[in-house]
Amino acid sequence: MAFRPEHELHTRRRGRNVGVGLLLGGFVVLILALTVAKVTNGDFELPKAEELSQ
């Protein structure tokens, strides 16, 4: 059973999908890096228990 040659439209679509996937992955990495930087900076502190009860 031989495979038919891939149509040119599918080749272009695959290239576009790879581009969108890379951009989405880059966005996720950027958000993760910003989150880690904010948490490790020391500005982010959970409220203390006695502050919550007041």
N, C-alpha and C positions, 0 to 999 in steps of 0.2 A: 504494500500500500504506500504509494508515494504522496508526499505532501505537495499541495499546490503552492506556487510562488506567492509570496506575500504582496498584497496590493500596496501601491505607493502611499495611499491615504493612511494605512495602518503604520507605516514607517514614520510619517510625519507626526501622527498622533502619539506614537511611543516617545518620540523626542520631546514633544510638548509635555507629556506626563512626567518624564524624568525631570524636566526643568521645574515643573510645579512641585514635585516631590522634594527636590533639593531646596527650593525656597521655603517650603513648609518645615523641613528638617532644620534649616538655618534659623527660622523663627522660633522653633521650640528650643534650640540651643541658646538663643539670645535670651529668651524668657527665663530659662533655667539659670543662666549665668547671672542675670540681674537679681534673681531671687537669692541665689547663694551669696552674692556680694552684699545684699541688704541684710541678710540674716547674720553673716559673719562680721559685719561692720560694727556691731554693738549697739546700733541705734534701735534695733528691734528687741524689745523685752516684753515678756508676758506680764500682765498685771499680777501683782502679789495678791494672795488670798485675802489679806486684811483690807486691801483697797476695794476688792469686789464686794465685801460684806457691808460696806458703809452706804 
